[in-house]
Amino acid sequence: MSPTISEESLEPGISYQNTKRASCTTVLTLAYQSLGVVYGDLSTSPLYVYKTTFSGKLSLHENDEEIYGVLSFIFWTFTLIALFKYVFIVMSANDNGEGGTFALYSLLCRHARLSILPNQQAIDENLSAYATEKSADTWQSSAMKSVFEKHPKFRQGLLIFVLLGTCMAIGDGILTPAISVLSAVSGVKLKITGLHENYVVLISCVILVVLFSLQHHGTHRVAFMFAPIVTAWLLCISGIGVYNILRWNPLIFRALSPVYMLKFLKSTGIEGWVSLGGVVLSITGAEMMFADLGHFSALSIKVAFTVLVYPSLILAYMGEAAYLSRHHEDVQRSFYKAIPEAVFWPVFIIATFAAVVGSQAAISATFSIISQCGALNCFPRVKIVHTSHKISGQIYIAEVNWMLMCLCLAVTVGLKDTNMIGHAYGLAVTTVMLVTTCLMAMVMIIVWKLQIFTTVAFLVFFGSIELLYISASFCKVPEGGWIPLSLSLIFLTVMYVWNYGTLKKHQFDAENKVSMKRILRLGPSLGMVRVPGIGLIYTNLVTGVPAVFGHFVTNLPAFHQVLVFVCVKSVQVPYVSEKERFLISRVGKKEHSMFRCIVRYGYKNLQQENYDFENTLVSELVLFVEKERENCLEPMIEESSREFGSSDIEDIDAPEQTFTFTNRRHQENKVQSSHGIIQVMKSSNDHLENCRPKEESLQILKAKESGVAYILGHSNAKAKKSSSIVKKVAIDFVYAFLSRNCRGPDVVLNVPHTSLLEVGMIYYV
């Protein structure tokens, strides 16, 4: 692996850990910066909310009951869902400062053992980010944990439920650029009346193509402009809102009374209920507040929302309603019509830029979601490129980018109408919010251990509101709502089949491990010719010798002088620090020169391309054997490193000693061990020069100079003949197609092709 910038040299972004003791000035600075990253989508909703709401058979009457009712629904929906649910409640359920659907799922997995990730070990619970509260379980939390432990199908059902919300969030990444840019550009038709609709669509498509084409450059070069653009946009729409209130209807504030919601539903009936699918667009982007929590602090996002975003958007909606109350005929173009003539073009330009910023936020969030899904074995392998050498989390995925662009253009060209796109958008948004509400209810019981009454009250109150909007959005399925349903079904099928196939392959590996005793009985040379160099055998197993190794030596009985079984695995935490990343253990006796290296990543960690893997691994191996040689500290046995749900452990002839020792660079850090597995803290390459390496250390360094070879299994999965038709279709066709057309493991692991050896195998699952 080519030397690159160390992960420690990258700024981890603005996280909860970095800002929990921040000064007032720092919080205000972060709040300002969050405007450009978090609120681009939410702040552009006024462009299309009223237009979509009144796009059906709902008509305006002289008494303005419908306008007052819609404004009342917008105000209370925005207040209850965005302000009370997300800002005051959901943001408290962060996973080490990270937010989003996967953060809630991660919390549940750690507290209730719901994870279906393979290779999970008890020693993983010693990670600093794995900390769980030690408070006693309530009868509610115990009962819920028991249900999931006794019924594995419930765990599978929870995963599918989480993936459903994730797929709908990906749908947001497709629909947000389409509706935002098209709504912003359509305003030009007011000044150029003869402009055909097809030209508006063409201009929107050009903007979208340029936006997606620039993604590989990253956003860090222009991100400094995002916050000023969104700030200017919010100030513009709030100022225009105040102007319209004072000029057209100063009494519009009366519509904030919830009585008008009841009057609206009573007077409009079914048509009023169906129109709520447009009202819900006012809270698009609320989920993004929670999902982007890791880039800022919860306090800074709350400050930005309550001080600027919330009042600005409420004033904008009130001002547009005040204008509509005097201009019923302009309901389909009310936003731009309500802008004073003198400032139309400046506001139009800012609106277009704000739409691009909102689209960029949705695209970046989709990249992040796909990356997390891949880390949890729920998405085919893709190559993730980090676009910034200074700030982690800014990534680019070429395959996903072009897929999003094609789908976004197809939606824009195919529908050409922001109303139909809005119907699709509303269904996607409400589904994601309902998933978050249900997961939050589980967090309240299992993690927070609240009383059942509090949890049920939260679930019923917010769940009923979201179900009301989902039911209204489902009525719009023939008018565009089918788009997120179709896309979600496709993405859900891909994710679940990939996860199912990956778990089946791991199960095959676990059942076909090579016997350790059999290998060790072959003697120091293992019955093979040992050639100079280091051989890294990549495996999915944390214990035992993989079948791919036995298959290799059966056909070619020669191997490298130093063997290292490398297992790269994901842990159910957002980040694993570099000093906790490596678990080094010895396989067999010293004369065998065989080691195991487990490399652990969190679901939001950077991948291996960002640091010098070869030198780091050799450094850890030398440090391991040197500390093992010293043997000058008291031995300490810790808890077993046994896999959760597995009954086997490294089967060797003699028990291994375990040690606790102090690193010269980290005097206070204790190295943990368990049954021969010693967790080695991060050490600098200077240690290799300062220490006095003995024979085995010199052997490892000499082998490194001879070269490092990477041995990967190139496996194809096939369903057993006795499998059902559904399983054969899933494995032999869908999973096989995905495997052939996704990135290979060598690309994901950034393995140099000049040092790569692939061993072909067929897995009958």
Solvent accessible surface area in square Angstrom, and as a share of the most:
residue,aa,sasa,rsa
1,M,12,0.05
2,S,65,0.42
3,P,104,0.65
4,T,68,0.39
5,I,70,0.35
6,S,48,0.31
7,E,24,0.11
8,E,120,0.54
9,S,68,0.44
10,L,14,0.07
11,E,96,0.43
12,P,83,0.52
13,G,12,0.11
14,I,61,0.31
15,S,14,0.09
16,Y,87,0.33
17,Q,87,0.39
18,N,88,0.45
19,T,11,0.06
20,K,118,0.50
21,R,223,0.81
22,A,31,0.24
23,S,64,0.42
24,C,98,0.59
25,T,101,0.58
26,T,55,0.32
27,V,12,0.07
28,L,98,0.49
29,T,62,0.36
30,L,9,0.04
31,A,7,0.05
32,Y,98,0.37
33,Q,80,0.36
34,S,0,0.00
35,L,7,0.03
36,G,1,0.01
37,V,53,0.31
38,V,0,0.00
39,Y,0,0.00
40,G,0,0.00
41,D,4,0.02
42,L,0,0.00
43,S,0,0.00
44,T,0,0.00
45,S,0,0.00
46,P,1,0.01
47,L,11,0.06
48,Y,0,0.00
49,V,0,0.00
50,Y,1,0.00
51,K,48,0.20
52,T,4,0.02
53,T,2,0.01
54,F,11,0.04
55,S,35,0.23
56,G,43,0.41
57,K,168,0.71
58,L,17,0.09
59,S,63,0.41
60,L,36,0.18
61,H,100,0.44
62,E,159,0.71
63,N,99,0.51
64,D,16,0.08
65,E,43,0.19
66,E,6,0.03
67,I,0,0.00
68,Y,30,0.11
69,G,0,0.00
70,V,0,0.00
71,L,2,0.01
72,S,0,0.00
73,F,13,0.05
74,I,0,0.00
75,F,32,0.13
76,W,72,0.25
77,T,6,0.04
78,F,0,0.00
79,T,10,0.06
80,L,40,0.20
81,I,1,0.01
82,A,0,0.00
83,L,21,0.10
84,F,87,0.36
85,K,0,0.00
86,Y,0,0.00
87,V,0,0.00
88,F,103,0.43
89,I,48,0.24
90,V,0,0.00
91,M,1,0.00
92,S,60,0.39
93,A,1,0.01
94,N,33,0.17
95,D,0,0.00
96,N,45,0.23
97,G,0,0.00
98,E,3,0.01
99,G,8,0.08
100,G,6,0.06
101,T,18,0.10
102,F,7,0.03
103,A,1,0.01
104,L,0,0.00
105,Y,8,0.03
106,S,0,0.00
107,L,14,0.07
108,L,0,0.00
109,C,3,0.02
110,R,14,0.05
111,H,24,0.11
112,A,2,0.01
113,R,123,0.45
114,L,2,0.01
115,S,33,0.21
116,I,33,0.17
117,L,19,0.09
118,P,26,0.16
119,N,9,0.05
120,Q,18,0.08
121,Q,0,0.00
122,A,16,0.12
123,I,2,0.01
124,D,2,0.01
125,E,59,0.27
126,N,50,0.25
127,L,6,0.03
128,S,84,0.54
129,A,17,0.13
130,Y,17,0.07
131,A,79,0.61
132,T,38,0.22
133,E,101,0.45
134,K,185,0.78
135,S,63,0.41
136,A,90,0.70
137,D,68,0.35
138,T,34,0.20
139,W,177,0.62
140,Q,9,0.04
141,S,0,0.00
142,S,50,0.32
143,A,49,0.38
144,M,50,0.22
145,K,33,0.14
146,S,36,0.23
147,V,62,0.36
148,F,21,0.09
149,E,103,0.46
150,K,150,0.63
151,H,88,0.39
152,P,76,0.48
153,K,168,0.71
154,F,104,0.43
155,R,52,0.19
156,Q,56,0.25
157,G,36,0.35
158,L,13,0.06
159,L,4,0.02
160,I,64,0.33
161,F,62,0.26
162,V,0,0.00
163,L,0,0.00
164,L,55,0.27
165,G,0,0.00
166,T,3,0.02
167,C,1,0.00
168,M,5,0.02
169,A,20,0.15
170,I,0,0.00
171,G,0,0.00
172,D,28,0.14
173,G,1,0.01
174,I,0,0.00
175,L,0,0.00
176,T,0,0.00
177,P,0,0.00
178,A,0,0.00
179,I,0,0.00
180,S,0,0.00
181,V,1,0.01
182,L,6,0.03
183,S,6,0.04
184,A,0,0.00
185,V,5,0.03
186,S,36,0.24
187,G,2,0.02
188,V,16,0.09
189,K,78,0.33
190,L,40,0.20
191,K,68,0.29
192,I,87,0.44
193,T,121,0.70
194,G,75,0.72
195,L,40,0.20
196,H,102,0.45
197,E,76,0.34
198,N,76,0.39
199,Y,126,0.48
200,V,4,0.03
201,V,8,0.05
202,L,104,0.52
203,I,73,0.37
204,S,0,0.00
205,C,17,0.10
206,V,81,0.47
207,I,38,0.19
208,L,0,0.00
209,V,58,0.33
210,V,77,0.44
211,L,16,0.08
212,F,1,0.00
213,S,39,0.25
214,L,99,0.49
215,Q,11,0.05
216,H,91,0.41
217,H,87,0.39
218,G,12,0.11
219,T,25,0.14
220,H,60,0.27
221,R,147,0.54
222,V,69,0.40
223,A,32,0.25
224,F,147,0.61
225,M,82,0.37
226,F,25,0.10
227,A,8,0.06
228,P,61,0.38
229,I,28,0.14
230,V,0,0.00
231,T,26,0.15
232,A,38,0.29
233,W,0,0.00
234,L,0,0.00
235,L,102,0.51
236,C,35,0.21
237,I,4,0.02
238,S,15,0.09
239,G,41,0.39
240,I,22,0.11
241,G,1,0.01
242,V,59,0.34
243,Y,82,0.31
244,N,2,0.01
245,I,21,0.11
246,L,125,0.62
247,R,142,0.52
248,W,59,0.21
249,N,5,0.03
250,P,74,0.46
251,L,83,0.42
252,I,0,0.00
253,F,110,0.46
254,R,133,0.48
255,A,0,0.00
256,L,42,0.21
257,S,41,0.26
258,P,64,0.40
259,V,78,0.45
260,Y,42,0.16
261,M,37,0.17
262,L,126,0.63
263,K,89,0.38
264,F,0,0.00
265,L,60,0.30
266,K,183,0.77
267,S,74,0.48
268,T,23,0.14
269,G,36,0.35
270,I,124,0.63
271,E,62,0.28
272,G,0,0.00
273,W,79,0.28
274,V,24,0.14
275,S,8,0.05
276,L,0,0.00
277,G,2,0.02
278,G,2,0.02
279,V,1,0.00
280,V,1,0.00
281,L,0,0.00
282,S,0,0.00
283,I,1,0.01
284,T,0,0.00
285,G,9,0.08
286,A,0,0.00
287,E,24,0.11
288,M,20,0.09
289,M,0,0.00
290,F,0,0.00
291,A,32,0.25
292,D,14,0.07
293,L,2,0.01
294,G,6,0.06
295,H,57,0.25
296,F,11,0.05
297,S,6,0.04
298,A,19,0.15
299,L,102,0.51
300,S,0,0.00
301,I,0,0.00
302,K,53,0.22
303,V,32,0.19
304,A,5,0.04
305,F,0,0.00
306,T,54,0.32
307,V,105,0.61
308,L,37,0.18
309,V,0,0.00
310,Y,38,0.14
311,P,48,0.30
312,S,5,0.03
313,L,0,0.00
314,I,16,0.08
315,L,58,0.29
316,A,8,0.06
317,Y,1,0.00
318,M,17,0.07
319,G,0,0.00
320,E,9,0.04
321,A,0,0.00
322,A,0,0.00
323,Y,14,0.05
324,L,0,0.00
325,S,7,0.04
326,R,124,0.45
327,H,35,0.16
328,H,42,0.19
329,E,127,0.57
330,D,9,0.05
331,V,24,0.14
332,Q,66,0.29
333,R,125,0.45
334,S,2,0.01
335,F,22,0.09
336,Y,16,0.06
337,K,77,0.33
338,A,7,0.05
339,I,12,0.06
340,P,34,0.21
341,E,133,0.59
342,A,98,0.76
343,V,62,0.35
344,F,4,0.02
345,W,113,0.40
346,P,71,0.45
347,V,4,0.02
348,F,28,0.12
349,I,90,0.46
350,I,40,0.20
351,A,0,0.00
352,T,27,0.16
353,F,104,0.43
354,A,0,0.00
355,A,1,0.01
356,V,37,0.21
357,V,3,0.02
358,G,0,0.00
359,S,0,0.00
360,Q,11,0.05
361,A,11,0.09
362,A,4,0.03
363,I,0,0.00
364,S,44,0.28
365,A,18,0.14
366,T,1,0.01
367,F,3,0.01
368,S,29,0.19
369,I,31,0.16
370,I,0,0.00
371,S,23,0.15
372,Q,18,0.08
373,C,0,0.00
374,G,31,0.30
375,A,19,0.15
376,L,8,0.04
377,N,38,0.20
378,C,2,0.01
379,F,20,0.08
380,P,11,0.07
381,R,76,0.28
382,V,20,0.11
383,K,78,0.33
384,I,22,0.11
385,V,60,0.35
386,H,25,0.11
387,T,23,0.13
388,S,7,0.05
389,H,126,0.56
390,K,142,0.60
391,I,58,0.30
392,S,14,0.09
393,G,37,0.36
394,Q,39,0.17
395,I,28,0.14
396,Y,17,0.07
397,I,0,0.00
398,A,30,0.23
399,E,67,0.30
400,V,3,0.02
401,N,0,0.00
402,W,105,0.37
403,M,60,0.27
404,L,0,0.00
405,M,30,0.13
406,C,78,0.47
407,L,49,0.24
408,C,0,0.00
409,L,36,0.18
410,A,60,0.47
411,V,12,0.07
412,T,0,0.00
413,V,74,0.43
414,G,59,0.57
415,L,29,0.14
416,K,79,0.33
417,D,46,0.24
418,T,8,0.05
419,N,18,0.09
420,M,60,0.27
421,I,0,0.00
422,G,0,0.00
423,H,9,0.04
424,A,0,0.00
425,Y,1,0.00
426,G,0,0.00
427,L,0,0.00
428,A,0,0.00
429,V,7,0.04
430,T,1,0.00
431,T,16,0.09
432,V,2,0.01
433,M,1,0.00
434,L,34,0.17
435,V,2,0.01
436,T,0,0.00
437,T,0,0.00
438,C,38,0.22
439,L,1,0.00
440,M,0,0.00
441,A,7,0.05
442,M,26,0.12
443,V,0,0.00
444,M,8,0.04
445,I,10,0.05
446,I,0,0.00
447,V,8,0.05
448,W,73,0.26
449,K,25,0.11
450,L,61,0.30
451,Q,112,0.50
452,I,70,0.35
453,F,162,0.68
454,T,66,0.39
455,T,4,0.02
456,V,71,0.41
457,A,48,0.37
458,F,13,0.06
459,L,67,0.33
460,V,91,0.52
461,F,94,0.39
462,F,12,0.05
463,G,5,0.05
464,S,60,0.38
465,I,33,0.17
466,E,3,0.01
467,L,99,0.49
468,L,64,0.32
469,Y,6,0.02
470,I,17,0.09
471,S,41,0.26
472,A,0,0.00
473,S,1,0.01
474,F,99,0.41
475,C,53,0.32
476,K,16,0.07
477,V,36,0.21
478,P,108,0.68
479,E,78,0.35
480,G,0,0.00
481,G,0,0.00
482,W,122,0.43
483,I,11,0.06
484,P,0,0.00
485,L,58,0.29
486,S,46,0.29
487,L,23,0.11
488,S,5,0.03
489,L,121,0.60
490,I,104,0.53
491,F,15,0.06
492,L,33,0.16
493,T,62,0.36
494,V,31,0.18
495,M,0,0.00
496,Y,66,0.25
497,V,14,0.08
498,W,11,0.04
499,N,3,0.01
500,Y,60,0.23
501,G,0,0.00
502,T,31,0.18
503,L,40,0.20
504,K,48,0.20
505,K,33,0.14
506,H,24,0.11
507,Q,87,0.39
508,F,35,0.15
509,D,7,0.04
510,A,39,0.30
511,E,120,0.54
512,N,63,0.32
513,K,53,0.22
514,V,29,0.16
515,S,59,0.38
516,M,6,0.03
517,K,88,0.37
518,R,156,0.57
519,I,11,0.06
520,L,15,0.07
521,R,175,0.64
522,L,98,0.49
523,G,21,0.20
524,P,85,0.53
525,S,50,0.32
526,L,4,0.02
527,G,54,0.52
528,M,19,0.09
529,V,100,0.57
530,R,55,0.20
531,V,57,0.32
532,P,96,0.60
533,G,1,0.01
534,I,2,0.01
535,G,0,0.00
536,L,1,0.01
537,I,0,0.00
538,Y,18,0.07
539,T,15,0.09
540,N,75,0.38
541,L,1,0.01
542,V,0,0.00
543,T,1,0.01
544,G,9,0.09
545,V,0,0.00
546,P,3,0.02
547,A,13,0.10
548,V,8,0.05
549,F,5,0.02
550,G,15,0.15
551,H,76,0.34
552,F,26,0.11
553,V,29,0.17
554,T,109,0.64
555,N,105,0.54
556,L,97,0.48
557,P,77,0.49
558,A,27,0.21
559,F,4,0.02
560,H,30,0.14
561,Q,56,0.25
562,V,1,0.00
563,L,0,0.00
564,V,0,0.00
565,F,0,0.00
566,V,0,0.00
567,C,0,0.00
568,V,42,0.24
569,K,13,0.06
570,S,22,0.14
571,V,0,0.00
572,Q,6,0.02
573,V,0,0.00
574,P,0,0.00
575,Y,79,0.30
576,V,3,0.02
577,S,50,0.32
578,E,14,0.06
579,K,75,0.32
580,E,15,0.07
581,R,1,0.00
582,F,3,0.01
583,L,1,0.00
584,I,0,0.00
585,S,4,0.03
586,R,13,0.05
587,V,0,0.00
588,G,4,0.03
589,K,102,0.43
590,K,105,0.45
591,E,98,0.44
592,H,8,0.03
593,S,7,0.05
594,M,0,0.00
595,F,1,0.00
596,R,1,0.00
597,C,0,0.00
598,I,2,0.01
599,V,0,0.00
600,R,0,0.00
601,Y,5,0.02
602,G,1,0.01
603,Y,4,0.02
604,K,41,0.17
605,N,15,0.08
606,L,9,0.04
607,Q,38,0.17
608,Q,2,0.01
609,E,45,0.20
610,N,15,0.08
611,Y,6,0.02
612,D,28,0.15
613,F,0,0.00
614,E,32,0.14
615,N,56,0.29
616,T,13,0.08
617,L,4,0.02
618,V,6,0.04
619,S,2,0.01
620,E,1,0.00
621,L,0,0.00
622,V,0,0.00
623,L,1,0.01
624,F,4,0.02
625,V,6,0.04
626,E,7,0.03
627,K,19,0.08
628,E,26,0.12
629,R,103,0.37
630,E,64,0.29
631,N,73,0.37
632,C,94,0.56
633,L,77,0.39
634,E,143,0.64
635,P,82,0.51
636,M,63,0.28
637,I,121,0.62
638,E,44,0.20
639,E,86,0.38
640,S,33,0.21
641,S,1,0.01
642,R,100,0.36
643,E,18,0.08
644,F,73,0.30
645,G,95,0.91
646,S,32,0.20
647,S,103,0.67
648,D,56,0.29
649,I,50,0.25
650,E,26,0.12
651,D,69,0.36
652,I,36,0.18
653,D,85,0.44
654,A,52,0.40
655,P,132,0.83
656,E,48,0.22
657,Q,105,0.47
658,T,2,0.01
659,F,8,0.03
660,T,22,0.13
661,F,11,0.04
662,T,56,0.33
663,N,4,0.02
664,R,127,0.46
665,R,148,0.54
666,H,52,0.23
667,Q,114,0.50
668,E,162,0.73
669,N,33,0.17
670,K,109,0.46
671,V,0,0.00
672,Q,36,0.16
673,S,0,0.00
674,S,1,0.01
675,H,104,0.46
676,G,7,0.07
677,I,4,0.02
678,I,5,0.03
679,Q,5,0.02
680,V,1,0.01
681,M,14,0.06
682,K,37,0.15
683,S,5,0.04
684,S,27,0.17
685,N,78,0.40
686,D,82,0.43
687,H,15,0.07
688,L,36,0.18
689,E,142,0.64
690,N,108,0.56
691,C,10,0.06
692,R,200,0.73
693,P,37,0.23
694,K,97,0.41
695,E,146,0.65
696,E,33,0.15
697,S,1,0.01
698,L,98,0.49
699,Q,50,0.22
700,I,1,0.01
701,L,44,0.22
702,K,141,0.60
703,A,1,0.00
704,K,51,0.22
705,E,148,0.66
706,S,65,0.42
707,G,32,0.30
708,V,20,0.11
709,A,15,0.11
710,Y,0,0.00
711,I,2,0.01
712,L,4,0.02
713,G,28,0.27
714,H,99,0.44
715,S,26,0.17
716,N,81,0.41
717,A,10,0.08
718,K,92,0.39
719,A,11,0.09
720,K,100,0.42
721,K,195,0.82
722,S,106,0.68
723,S,20,0.13
724,S,70,0.45
725,I,130,0.66
726,V,119,0.68
727,K,40,0.17
728,K,62,0.26
729,V,71,0.41
730,A,16,0.13
731,I,0,0.00
732,D,52,0.27
733,F,137,0.57
734,V,45,0.26
735,Y,10,0.04
736,A,20,0.16
737,F,112,0.47
738,L,23,0.12
739,S,37,0.24
740,R,172,0.63
741,N,99,0.51
742,C,27,0.16
743,R,84,0.30
744,G,24,0.23
745,P,36,0.22
746,D,13,0.07
747,V,38,0.22
748,V,41,0.24
749,L,23,0.11
750,N,47,0.24
751,V,7,0.04
752,P,41,0.26
753,H,132,0.59
754,T,140,0.81
755,S,32,0.21
756,L,33,0.17
757,L,79,0.39
758,E,87,0.39
759,V,13,0.07
760,G,46,0.45
761,M,31,0.14
762,I,80,0.41
763,Y,14,0.05
764,Y,113,0.43
765,V,11,0.06
